[in-house]
Amino acid sequence: MATSPAAPARGQLMRDRNFRWLIAGSLISMMGDQFSLIALPWLVLQMTGDTLVLGTVLALMSVPRALFILLGGALADRHSPKRVLMLTKHANTLLLALLAALVFSGQLTLWMVYALALAIGLATAFSIPAATSIMPHVVARELLPAANGITMGLRQLSMFAGPLLAGLLIALFGDGGGKGVQDAHGIAVAFVLDALSFALSAWTLSRVQTGVSSPRQTVPGQPAQSVWAAVGDGLRYCWNDASLRTCFTYWAAVALFISGPVQVAVPVLAGELGQGAAAFGALAGAHGAGTLIGVIATGMRPRMRIGSFGKTILLLDGVIGLLFIPLGLIGAAWQGMLLLFVIGVLGGFVQVTVFTWLQRHVAPAMMGRAMAMFMFIFMGIAPMSSALTGWLLRSATLVQLFAFSGGALVAIVLVALGTSRMGKITDAPSAASLPS
């Protein structure tokens, strides 16, 4: 049996001190993030019971992240990704510590939640591009595939274990029990742990020595291109490439109808099941576990297709839409966990397949800007979807909402299959992405 070339690469990486410090800090930070992802929606629901307010809070975190992520990428390129990432970790430590203190003291008010959500979202706009661009400065270029594979696997592991631990912790120490921020010590503890995770990961990051990649070279006598001019070139490239334009338009429609129900309706569903934050953690954990399995399965069978790349994505998204429809009808947490687990498996396959396709299709000189545009689509549309979901839940039931979202996704798939070139897009790299 032939040995996989990834195995020696992983062994070499784990012997690299810098990589060990970086990946350890990343895992600590990703686990901490899951605590806040569970605690914050639950806190807002305990304070107000209003799904529109929850959607607004999530939007306040997502909008600045979408608006400033391109600027964050430019700063990470012009300065050091490590320096930008370190500053954001310190900022998030202070913000989450303040949020925890306000919950512990019972002094938290809604306007404070809005302000802190906005500040956390702004910090994230700079941390995401810095975190995703630091790896080439730490490990050799030939080890990047293995390094990114390890990072993605750990991220999915945190999405599985983190919500379960967070839900149990909040339930153990007190989730508010419908009394606002009174007796919400479990929520405060979750924020404390996330703050500590940022502080600890900042310390591990300080132990990382960067400098593997050579500095960017400029042509003597030629002025450097401005940040906004580079962004404009990237936007024109994505629009002029027919396959990218089709995929980005399709993914924007998918994000509009799926992001909101996942972020807003699932916590509401957990509350209606009558099992509190533990049920919310279990539902989110089941989805994370499914995604992890989907990622692993894709690594084992990366070329598995049902027809072309486009038809495979459309088919899987259609099945996900059908699985969303009965979510509002469940009467027990295990039923929701089963549905979300299967959705996660399919979503994990789609996630890895899409990222691989983008890396093969996009010209190397445009890779950063195209990936930023991809993230911008989901980060810009997700808050609108969250706010829309919160507004709809004021007059619609969960049964109606999940049925509408799932049905809309199926309809989008059918429209894309019948009226666009989405189904004809293949895995073949574009001419621009091939080395000259």
PyMOL commands that set and color helices and strands:
alter all, ss='L'
color gray80, all
select helices_A, chain A and resi 6-14+17-48+51-78+81-105+110-133+135-137+141-173+185-206+227-240+242-272+276-300+309-329+333-361+364-392+398-419+422-424+431-433
alter helices_A, ss='H'
color red, helices_A
deselect
rebuild
show_as cartoon
